[in-house]
Amino acid sequence: MTPKHLGQTSPLPASPEAAELDYVPNPRPGKPYLVRFTAPEFTSLCPVTGQPDFAHLVIDYAPNESIVESKSLKLFLGAFRNHAAFHEDCTVGIGERLFTEMAPHWLRIGGYWYPRGGIPIDVFWQSGPPPAGMWLPDQDVPGYRGRG
């Protein structure tokens, strides 16, 4: 499991499908812990209008044998910048891909999308019940309130 991107110059992938995620051995196998990635400036495109959509993503997972390398995750998420998909497809697709490839004990993703047409859309997915005894902090992303 040698990371392809770490320590290398890596261009932004042309699409999420073309993005290669790197996984490395879990440095603390057998120890229950939670990893959180926060992407407060995630972007994609509306598949109907082509206009940009913005979200604050929070990804939590309990590692098993491997962890996702953060640079490759950053490139994967950046590949959505020119990808046209609905909020639900982006959020759930990211969660499912990470869960399928990395095979953690558990994973959840919260997609807190900024309003489109005046309606904010929040999308949540998780792989199943969290591991027993796992401390799960709140995602702490406030609901959209407009201008104050």
Secondary structure, DSSP 8 states (H G I E B T S, - for coil): ---SSTTS-----SSTTT----EEE-SSTT----EEEEEEEEEEE-TTT--EEEEEEEEEEE-SSEEE-HHHHHHHHHGGGG-B--HHHHHHHHHHHHHHHH--SEEEEEEEE--BTTB--EEEEESSS--TT------------S--
